[in-house]
Amino acid sequence: DTGSAAAIPVNPNYDIAYVTPVSIGTPPQTLHLDFDTGSSDLWVFSSHLPASQIRGQTIYVPANSSTAKLLADHTWSITYGDGSASRGNVYVDNFTVGGLTVENQAVQCALQVSTSFTRESNIDGLVGLGFSTLNTVVPKSQLTFFDNAKPHMDEPVFTADLKWKSEGTYDFGFIDEKKYTGKITYVPVNTSPGYWTFTSSGYAVGSGNFSATSIVGIADTGTSLVYLPPSILTAYYRQVEGATSSRTYGGYVFPCNSKLPSFTFGIGEARITIPSSYISYAPVTAGSSTCFGGLQSSSSLGINIWGDVALKAAFVVFHGGNPPTIGWAKK
Ligand SMILES: C[C@H](Cc1ccc(C(C)(C)C)cc1)[C@H](NN)c1nnnn1Cc1ccc2c(c1)OCO2
């Protein structure tokens, strides 16, 4: 089997996150979910939520699905690195993404979500595409959509073709040669942290020399920005007129009309360049002439994160073989 579905920016001005339409249950209920390779819970806004916590999201109503079955006495609770959180109970139901169906997919129904989720009215939940070891369901942890679908797939892969301020795609079970140029460079993945963890071979700022240095980080479709060690940030923002690290805004900011260099990172011998337009991320507040950078420091996270700002500069193959690998290509 294979599947292909759109990755749609939730906001027309800034790529905060991308949502993908999915069908759950019988008759199918369509929700728009944030596919997140940096977590492993599939959870949705549901009919179990208090109305006060719903602000325009589409909810999943298991009672209206003839194929929904409560997973009795199972619960889940997750807190994300940005402080967002949700918790609830668990059903199994049919789950379809771009024509690819998994029967008996664990669909975690929210009974409570944090205000950050309530405020994001275009996101109806998350689909974790990390390793199932990170799933929070107790007493028995559940498999991700990818782990459930893998045995039925033509190839045990999914690919991310995210785009700057426009609609991209997630493909499942096949690699679409038309979506990239040149060759795909694969590097090993360390699955023990539970994320798609790999080592980049170094970086360059603008047209400067490439600095060969190992950067261990995760490929995370569910994170908007790129978070890297402070030394790399200093090297980058030193080249940006008026750039400062702002305590007020919690990161590097600069005048929106400053000229930004591009940022290149290494995948083995290959090089992926993030255009400067992706790094001038957004005004700090609507209409401000101060902009927040798409590259930020990872020092407070304890992990380097290649989020959407980096991923949308490439075609990325998440290969779930034995052992898993991750592939990067220009496009
Ligand atoms: C934050 C997302 C998970 C999420 C996605 C969307 C949302 C909103 C809908 C409300 C917009 C909240 C949360 C990320 N996913 N792998 C994640 N989940 N757990 N760790 N990370 C990565 C990390 C960790 C720390 C950080 C960060 C990132 O941004 C700022 O500080």
The ligand as an SDF file (V2000), in Angstrom:
LIG
                    3D

 31 34  0  0  0  0  0  0  0  0999 V2000
    6.8120   21.5720   20.4860 C   0  0  0  0  0  0  0  0  0  0  0  0
    6.4140   20.5100   19.4880 C   0  0  0  0  0  0  0  0  0  0  0  0
    5.0630   19.8470   19.8340 C   0  0  0  0  0  0  0  0  0  0  0  0
    3.9730   20.8860   19.6490 C   0  0  0  0  0  0  0  0  0  0  0  0
    3.4650   21.1360   18.3680 C   0  0  0  0  0  0  0  0  0  0  0  0
    2.4750   22.1090   18.1880 C   0  0  0  0  0  0  0  0  0  0  0  0
    1.9900   22.8290   19.2700 C   0  0  0  0  0  0  0  0  0  0  0  0
    0.9490   23.9160   19.0560 C   0  0  0  0  0  0  0  0  0  0  0  0
   -0.2380   23.3570   18.2920 C   0  0  0  0  0  0  0  0  0  0  0  0
    0.4460   24.4760   20.3540 C   0  0  0  0  0  0  0  0  0  0  0  0
    1.5770   25.0570   18.2400 C   0  0  0  0  0  0  0  0  0  0  0  0
    2.5010   22.5870   20.5420 C   0  0  0  0  0  0  0  0  0  0  0  0
    3.5050   21.6210   20.7370 C   0  0  0  0  0  0  0  0  0  0  0  0
    7.5550   19.5100   19.3200 C   0  0  0  0  0  0  0  0  0  0  0  0
    7.1400   18.3640   18.5100 N   0  0  0  0  0  0  0  0  0  0  0  0
    8.1020   17.3800   18.3250 N   0  0  0  0  0  0  0  0  0  0  0  0
    8.1060   19.0130   20.6420 C   0  0  0  0  0  0  0  0  0  0  0  0
    7.4630   18.2360   21.4990 N   0  0  0  0  0  0  0  0  0  0  0  0
    8.3280   17.9870   22.5050 N   0  0  0  0  0  0  0  0  0  0  0  0
    9.4910   18.5960   22.2730 N   0  0  0  0  0  0  0  0  0  0  0  0
    9.3680   19.2190   21.0890 N   0  0  0  0  0  0  0  0  0  0  0  0
   10.4800   19.9650   20.4740 C   0  0  0  0  0  0  0  0  0  0  0  0
   10.6290   21.2690   21.1930 C   0  0  0  0  0  0  0  0  0  0  0  0
   11.1370   21.3300   22.4670 C   0  0  0  0  0  0  0  0  0  0  0  0
   11.2560   22.5680   23.1280 C   0  0  0  0  0  0  0  0  0  0  0  0
   10.8360   23.7190   22.4850 C   0  0  0  0  0  0  0  0  0  0  0  0
   10.3060   23.6370   21.2160 C   0  0  0  0  0  0  0  0  0  0  0  0
   10.2060   22.4210   20.5450 C   0  0  0  0  0  0  0  0  0  0  0  0
    9.9480   24.9070   20.8080 O   0  0  0  0  0  0  0  0  0  0  0  0
   10.2720   25.7970   21.8740 C   0  0  0  0  0  0  0  0  0  0  0  0
   10.8520   25.0260   22.9150 O   0  0  0  0  0  0  0  0  0  0  0  0
  1  2  1  0
  2  3  1  0
  2 14  1  0
  3  4  1  0
  4  5  1  0
  4 13  2  0
  5  6  2  0
  6  7  1  0
  7  8  1  0
  7 12  2  0
  8  9  1  0
  8 10  1  0
  8 11  1  0
 12 13  1  0
 14 15  1  0
 14 17  1  0
 15 16  1  0
 17 18  2  0
 17 21  1  0
 18 19  1  0
 19 20  2  0
 20 21  1  0
 21 22  1  0
 22 23  1  0
 23 24  1  0
 23 28  2  0
 24 25  2  0
 25 26  1  0
 26 27  2  0
 26 31  1  0
 27 28  1  0
 27 29  1  0
 29 30  1  0
 30 31  1  0
M  END
$$$$
